[in-house]
């Protein structure tokens, strides 16, 4: 979560936007924002995109909103929600 300063409430938590999450995921993987949000199915782009989708879900964004952001079907977001934990579990083993 990102902390922002409110004049009335002091420091409050704000969930990151979908764009902020996508930009951070692209930066971590050495991609541009445009590459990450493209429709490419190449693993070097699709896997970071799935990570961004998973992070968006964890931040509280809906599958429909995430799919709309990436111009994809909700089933792609559903697949990412299953693929990332499985990939992390396989790496830990």
Residue frames as a rotation matrix with the C-alpha (Angstrom) as fourth column:
UNK 1
0.574 0.819 0.000 0.00
0.819 -0.574 0.000 0.00
0.000 0.000 -1.000 0.00
UNK 2
-0.413 -0.614 0.673 1.01
0.588 -0.744 -0.318 3.56
0.696 0.265 0.668 -0.63
UNK 3
-0.040 0.355 -0.934 0.70
0.928 -0.332 -0.167 6.09
-0.370 -0.874 -0.316 2.18
UNK 4
-0.240 0.041 0.970 -0.65
0.547 -0.820 0.170 9.54
0.802 0.571 0.174 1.39
UNK 5
-0.868 -0.092 -0.489 -1.07
0.465 -0.495 -0.733 12.57
-0.175 -0.864 0.473 3.63
UNK 6
0.024 0.932 0.362 -4.58
0.752 -0.256 0.608 13.84
0.659 0.257 -0.707 4.23
UNK 7
-0.607 -0.226 0.762 -5.06
-0.156 -0.906 -0.393 17.29
0.779 -0.358 0.514 5.75
UNK 8
0.179 0.804 0.567 -7.95
-0.836 -0.179 0.518 15.95
0.518 -0.567 0.640 7.81
UNK 9
0.955 0.296 -0.029 -6.95
-0.251 0.856 0.452 12.35
0.159 -0.425 0.891 8.61
UNK 10
0.280 -0.925 0.256 -3.13
-0.642 0.018 0.766 12.43
-0.714 -0.379 -0.589 8.61
UNK 11
-0.673 -0.588 -0.448 -1.32
-0.733 0.453 0.507 9.55
-0.095 0.670 -0.737 6.88
UNK 12
0.353 0.807 0.474 -3.70
-0.571 0.587 -0.575 7.08
-0.742 -0.067 0.668 5.24
UNK 13
-0.573 -0.534 0.621 -3.09
0.093 0.711 0.697 4.01
-0.814 0.457 -0.358 3.08
UNK 14
0.316 0.602 -0.733 -4.04
-0.781 -0.273 -0.562 4.11
-0.538 0.750 0.384 -0.59
UNK 15
0.399 -0.172 0.901 -4.07
0.343 0.939 0.028 1.06
-0.851 0.298 0.433 -2.81
UNK 16
-0.627 -0.694 -0.354 -1.79
-0.111 -0.369 0.923 1.36
-0.771 0.618 0.154 -5.84
UNK 17
0.328 0.730 -0.600 -3.48
-0.743 -0.193 -0.641 1.97
-0.584 0.656 0.478 -9.18
UNK 18
0.791 -0.004 0.612 -3.42
0.297 0.877 -0.378 -0.63
-0.535 0.481 0.695 -11.92
UNK 19
0.850 -0.490 0.192 -1.09
-0.014 -0.386 -0.923 1.59
0.526 0.782 -0.335 -13.94
UNK 20
0.357 -0.741 0.569 1.36
-0.928 -0.349 0.127 1.96
0.105 -0.574 -0.812 -11.03
UNK 21
0.407 -0.165 0.898 1.44
-0.325 0.893 0.312 -1.81
-0.854 -0.419 0.309 -10.53
UNK 22
0.886 -0.031 0.463 1.94
0.418 0.488 -0.766 -2.45
-0.203 0.872 0.445 -14.25
UNK 23
0.732 -0.651 0.202 4.72
-0.397 -0.648 -0.650 0.15
0.554 0.395 -0.733 -14.51
UNK 24
0.246 -0.640 0.728 6.54
-0.916 0.093 0.391 -1.38
-0.318 -0.762 -0.564 -11.53
UNK 25
0.555 0.003 0.832 6.22
0.053 0.998 -0.039 -4.90
-0.830 0.066 0.553 -12.97
UNK 26
0.941 -0.222 0.254 7.53
0.252 -0.037 -0.967 -3.70
0.224 0.974 0.021 -16.33
UNK 27
0.528 -0.778 0.340 10.48
-0.760 -0.612 -0.218 -1.96
0.378 -0.143 -0.915 -14.66
UNK 28
0.336 -0.370 0.866 11.35
-0.657 0.567 0.497 -5.07
-0.675 -0.736 -0.053 -12.59
UNK 29
0.453 -0.068 0.889 11.47
0.391 0.912 -0.129 -7.21
-0.802 0.405 0.439 -15.74
UNK 30
-0.556 -0.779 -0.290 13.22
0.124 -0.423 0.898 -4.71
-0.822 0.464 0.331 -18.00
UNK 31
-0.346 0.538 0.769 10.17
0.938 0.172 0.301 -4.08
0.029 0.825 -0.564 -20.18
UNK 32
-0.955 0.193 0.224 8.42
-0.170 -0.978 0.119 -0.93
0.242 0.076 0.967 -21.24
UNK 33
-0.512 0.847 0.141 4.87
-0.315 -0.033 -0.948 -0.25
-0.799 -0.530 0.284 -20.13
UNK 34
0.126 0.553 -0.824 3.76
-0.970 -0.105 -0.218 -0.60
-0.207 0.826 0.524 -23.76
UNK 35
-0.557 -0.382 -0.737 5.40
-0.553 0.833 -0.015 -4.04
0.620 0.399 -0.675 -24.07
UNK 36
-0.977 0.173 0.128 3.76
-0.011 0.554 -0.833 -5.25
-0.215 -0.814 -0.539 -20.86
UNK 37
-0.223 0.968 -0.112 0.31
-0.269 -0.172 -0.948 -4.08
-0.937 -0.181 0.298 -21.97
UNK 38
-0.465 0.035 -0.884 0.69
-0.884 0.029 0.466 -5.42
0.042 0.999 0.017 -25.51
UNK 39
0.628 0.766 0.141 -1.13
-0.757 0.642 -0.118 -8.57
-0.181 -0.033 0.983 -26.65
UNK 40
-0.101 -0.772 -0.627 2.11
-0.772 0.459 -0.441 -10.51
0.628 0.440 -0.642 -27.08
UNK 41
0.912 0.407 0.048 2.03
-0.364 0.749 0.553 -14.12
0.189 -0.522 0.832 -25.86
UNK 42
0.134 -0.942 -0.309 5.83
-0.069 0.302 -0.951 -14.39
0.989 0.149 -0.024 -25.68
UNK 43
0.472 0.080 -0.878 6.82
0.755 0.477 0.450 -15.78
0.455 -0.875 0.164 -22.25
UNK 44
-0.597 -0.772 -0.216 9.22
0.780 -0.497 -0.380 -12.88
0.186 -0.395 0.899 -21.60
UNK 45
-0.796 0.404 0.451 6.17
-0.343 -0.915 0.215 -10.57
0.500 0.016 0.866 -21.72
UNK 46
0.118 0.944 -0.307 3.29
-0.192 0.325 0.926 -12.83
0.974 -0.050 0.219 -20.71
UNK 47
0.018 -0.150 -0.988 4.83
0.819 0.569 -0.072 -13.98
0.574 -0.808 0.133 -17.40
UNK 48
-0.920 -0.324 -0.219 5.52
0.391 -0.748 -0.536 -10.44
0.010 -0.579 0.815 -16.12
UNK 49
-0.568 0.793 0.219 2.00
-0.500 -0.544 0.674 -9.48
0.654 0.273 0.705 -17.27
UNK 50
0.223 0.631 -0.743 0.59
0.272 0.691 0.669 -12.36
0.936 -0.351 -0.017 -15.23
UNK 51
-0.457 -0.459 -0.762 2.59
0.862 -0.016 -0.507 -11.20
0.221 -0.888 0.403 -12.21
UNK 52
-0.971 0.135 0.200 1.16
-0.151 -0.986 -0.067 -7.70
0.188 -0.095 0.978 -12.62
UNK 53
-0.138 0.979 -0.148 -2.36
-0.360 0.090 0.929 -9.13
0.923 0.182 0.340 -12.86
UNK 54
0.105 0.121 -0.987 -1.80
0.700 0.696 0.159 -11.17
0.706 -0.708 -0.012 -9.69
UNK 55
-0.797 -0.456 -0.397 -0.47
0.603 -0.562 -0.566 -8.11
0.035 -0.691 0.722 -7.84
UNK 56
-0.744 0.601 0.291 -3.51
-0.438 -0.768 0.467 -6.13
0.504 0.220 0.835 -8.98
UNK 57
0.169 0.808 -0.564 -5.81
0.071 0.561 0.825 -8.85
0.983 -0.179 0.038 -7.63
UNK 58
-0.167 -0.332 -0.928 -3.94
0.915 0.298 -0.271 -8.80
0.367 -0.895 0.254 -4.32
UNK 59
-0.977 -0.212 -0.015 -4.34
0.207 -0.933 -0.295 -5.01
0.048 -0.292 0.955 -4.19
UNK 60
-0.478 0.865 -0.153 -8.11
0.276 -0.018 -0.961 -5.43
-0.834 -0.501 -0.230 -4.44
UNK 61
-0.512 0.303 -0.803 -8.80
-0.799 -0.511 0.317 -4.67
-0.314 0.805 0.504 -8.10
UNK 62
0.373 0.750 0.546 -11.51
-0.395 0.661 -0.638 -6.80
-0.839 0.022 0.543 -9.75
UNK 63
-0.316 -0.454 0.833 -10.85
0.486 0.677 0.553 -9.32
-0.815 0.579 0.007 -12.50
UNK 64
0.509 0.596 0.621 -13.10
0.843 -0.199 -0.500 -7.37
-0.174 0.778 -0.604 -14.86
UNK 65
0.920 -0.201 -0.338 -11.21
-0.185 -0.979 0.081 -4.11
-0.347 -0.012 -0.938 -14.25
UNK 66
-0.025 -0.985 0.168 -7.85
-0.269 0.169 0.948 -5.82
-0.963 -0.021 -0.270 -14.72
UNK 67
-0.134 0.042 0.990 -9.00
0.786 0.613 0.081 -7.48
-0.603 0.789 -0.115 -17.94
UNK 68
0.842 0.493 0.220 -10.27
0.531 -0.681 -0.505 -4.14
-0.099 0.542 -0.835 -19.24
UNK 69
0.630 -0.675 -0.386 -6.93
-0.373 -0.698 0.611 -2.49
-0.681 -0.241 -0.691 -18.36
UNK 70
-0.428 -0.856 0.289 -4.97
-0.198 0.401 0.895 -5.05
-0.882 0.326 -0.341 -20.39
UNK 71
-0.008 0.551 -0.834 -7.66
-0.982 -0.163 -0.099 -5.29
-0.190 0.818 0.543 -23.11
UNK 72
-0.858 -0.260 -0.443 -7.96
-0.330 0.940 0.087 -9.04
0.394 0.221 -0.892 -22.47
UNK 73
0.148 0.915 -0.374 -10.67
-0.192 0.398 0.897 -11.47
0.970 -0.061 0.235 -21.42
UNK 74
0.421 0.069 0.904 -11.39
-0.894 -0.138 0.427 -12.13
0.154 -0.988 0.004 -17.74
UNK 75
0.998 -0.048 -0.045 -10.30
0.052 0.992 0.116 -15.74
0.039 -0.118 0.992 -18.28
UNK 76
0.263 -0.958 0.111 -6.73
0.257 -0.041 -0.966 -14.49
0.930 0.282 0.235 -18.80
UNK 77
-0.128 -0.247 0.960 -6.85
-0.777 -0.577 -0.252 -12.84
0.617 -0.778 -0.118 -15.38
UNK 78
0.781 0.455 0.427 -8.32
-0.620 0.646 0.446 -16.02
-0.073 -0.613 0.787 -13.88
UNK 79
0.793 -0.547 -0.268 -5.46
0.351 0.770 -0.534 -18.03
0.498 0.329 0.802 -15.40
UNK 80
-0.096 -0.860 0.501 -2.91
-0.138 -0.487 -0.862 -15.59
0.986 -0.152 -0.072 -13.97
UNK 81
0.213 0.246 0.946 -4.52
-0.932 -0.238 0.272 -15.93
0.292 -0.939 0.179 -10.52
UNK 82
0.954 0.113 0.277 -3.85
-0.194 0.939 0.286 -19.67
-0.227 -0.326 0.918 -10.68
UNK 83
0.721 -0.693 -0.002 -0.54
0.364 0.381 -0.850 -19.67
0.590 0.612 0.527 -12.61
UNK 84
0.152 -0.716 0.682 1.47
-0.492 -0.653 -0.576 -17.28
0.857 -0.248 -0.451 -10.41
UNK 85
0.404 -0.038 0.914 0.93
-0.891 0.209 0.403 -19.15
-0.206 -0.977 0.051 -7.09
UNK 86
0.962 -0.066 0.266 1.70
0.111 0.981 -0.159 -22.44
-0.251 0.182 0.951 -8.88
UNK 87
0.568 -0.797 0.207 4.87
0.193 -0.115 -0.974 -20.93
0.800 0.594 0.088 -10.38
UNK 88
0.135 -0.497 0.857 5.96
-0.827 -0.533 -0.178 -19.58
0.545 -0.685 -0.483 -6.98
UNK 89
0.684 0.174 0.709 5.29
-0.602 0.683 0.413 -22.95
-0.412 -0.710 0.571 -5.35
UNK 90
0.926 -0.368 0.086 7.34
0.347 0.740 -0.577 -24.74
0.149 0.564 0.813 -8.02
UNK 91
0.315 -0.846 0.430 10.24
-0.181 -0.498 -0.848 -22.31
0.932 0.189 -0.310 -7.49
UNK 92
0.259 -0.171 0.951 10.16
-0.952 -0.211 0.222 -22.86
0.163 -0.962 -0.218 -3.73
UNK 93
0.911 0.169 0.377 10.34
-0.261 0.943 0.207 -26.65
-0.320 -0.287 0.903 -4.09
